[in-house]
């Protein structure tokens, strides 16, 4: 479809809209001193033009255009009927040709097909009703948390499917009878060790043999490419959704937004249906409006130097405290970990000692405890700081929590990649089990946290200390917990390819748990608004800290670490990436595919190639940035122009009124012909849209 | 229930699908819900209207402070009593549906907020809007000074051509800068 048609169409829609807003009710028409016939003529002309525009559009675009006309159903049907009749009369002019008929039939078929696909997709979406209920009771901001959860669940289901199909199933078929030296005792469900050690759940359960079939299935390559494909898929979809959301929520949101205009004109949540929730929302909106007003007044008041210094030292103190806490917990974790490995190492995994096995759970419990308690201290600190802007408050809270979680994961990864490979025989499986334990204990703590944090807090707040009140649902903390869990899942994907199973089950249960907990124990957060922007921030966090971190970890493992000698698909190689080298060398000898080898050797393994790509990307970025600057300039100019037009309008209005006054004065002396309508509706002029 | 009489014709259904943003399932559900509001003998003809107070008993609209405005905006009744025919009802659901365009949504939002139907949001409309949004209790209701301050803030921000009122395109401009609007301007049966 050509762009000119689209432009014409939107212009057309604008025109129709203007008509609608010009004459919201026919009763005001008299004020314009136009006769009924003239109006009808005008309307008829408009409709005629619209119809002739619509006739020329392709079918699908025409349906969309008619659908998007801001008119009543009857008017749309009328327009459609006229378009159809014009179409038909045109068709009878032409000879009915088999070709056009065929074309019509296929386009009709495709339209029907796409409509039914859309319906099917709507049906497949899980939790449609549950999400509707949540939105109806708690509003869009809480709903965004659940959407985020659902989105993560999709990621994990995809990764589960591809890992299962391309890695686990071939391995199971290839060597189905693993002799289990250890019996299943139940504790393995928590620790992941023992019975699970040699299963396909972990890296150690795979071997790098080429499965003999036609064509042969190379397990090493399968393992490498499946993990790589999943990570690339995650990266691409994250970048895509992040960029989309960024464009929608940040780039377009420019200009003054400090006041309450957006909040007022676009904040009513029409999806809310619960009586109590609506009352709550109203109260919160009232309080928020009052707050913004007082904030604005405060902003005008200048801050004296002494209070400024006081505040600054308070912030400094708070930051030192938080960073200190994060560092302290990292040190504690590192020492605990190295101490524990000394304790556990002499008796490797085959031992039947339950106590040793259970002691491996100490570390994940400590990590989860830190994750539970330290953020609470952070929020206490945050309360003392008194930021004037509630959004700064939220962002600083998020920053501190992220700092804590990154440093904990960082210290764990440092230990796994630095100390573990040299000391433990099947170290990949060991890391996989550690991640497994962390994921599981985190899940248990999430369950307990919902119970104690929300349920007990609710009872205390309503029964014992009424001044505390019902707890608010803290979206930021909950989303950060989800991001943390997902980071673990991404880190573990190389060491434990079936870890997504646990993650899927976990997210599934968390969804229902949070839903129940929300409706029983919590009230929706008081400070809402900008939910979509917060969503972008969460996506950015998920991408930049969590995904990039996990990706670099996996990449480092694959490129530079020596895989363990006794187990795993890459045994006997210097690095896992060598599998690719060997494969390319094999490819080299297949006639007709030398180019692939050449490409690999001279382009992909060449630093200069990546250097050039980086350079090109940088140049492109610079150009795009310049274009945005130019657009900004243009917007500023257009804005000024609009203000000038407005001034012109008021000037003309005043002139018109003064002329009318003169006429009225003249009419008082002359015959009564002007007396019938002299009232002028001032608001009429305002309905003229700004032609931009 | 007389099943044959209350079923939608197939060609009618496809016409509804073509002219609204609703899917087949949504239209059928809307038809079912609409029929529940009608008396038994009114179900036969499609042109029957449901009075406004009955529409407002729908759980999706019951607690909405704008329910009467919504009925008035979507009603095509000659009497201007806010009663809805089935087609008006579909129009309503279509505008509030997931797939409706931002343009349609903001257009109808504007008309819902335009309490005196004069085609612009002036300070009277804005005051009514604020009163609808905030609760009735004394501590959330704005004082007259706060109200004046708030309205002048809004006009300062959104009244681009400085004529003292917010017109449709200015309103759409504000809406386009608040990304939460599309997801919150939604009613699903």
Interface residues (C-beta under 8 A of the other chain):
Chain A: X13 X17 X20 X21 X22 X24 X25 X28 X63 X66 X67 X68 X70 X72 X73 X74 X76 X77 X80 X115 X118 X119 X122 X123 X132 X135 X139 X140 X143 X248 X249 X252 X253 X254 X255 X256 X257 X259 X260 X261 X262 X264 X265 X266 X267 X268 X269 X270 X271 X272 X273 X274 X275 X278 X279 X282 X283 X285 X286 X287 X289 X290 X293 X296 X529 X530 X531 X532 X533 X639 X642 X643 X645 X646 X647 X649 X650 X681 X683 X684 X685 X686 X687 X688 X689 X690 X692
Chain B: X15 X17 X18 X19 X20 X21 X23 X24 X25 X59 X60 X62 X63 X64 X65 X66 X74 X76 X87 X88 X90 X91 X94 X96 X101 X103 X104 X107 X108 X109 X110 X111 X113 X114 X117 X118 X119 X120 X122 X126 X129 X130 X133 X134 X135 X137 X139 X140 X141 X142 X146 X149 X150 X153 X154 X156 X157 X158 X160 X161 X162 X163 X165 X166 X167 X168 X169 X170 X171 X174 X175 X176 X177 X178 X179 X180 X181 X183 X184 X185 X186 X187 X188
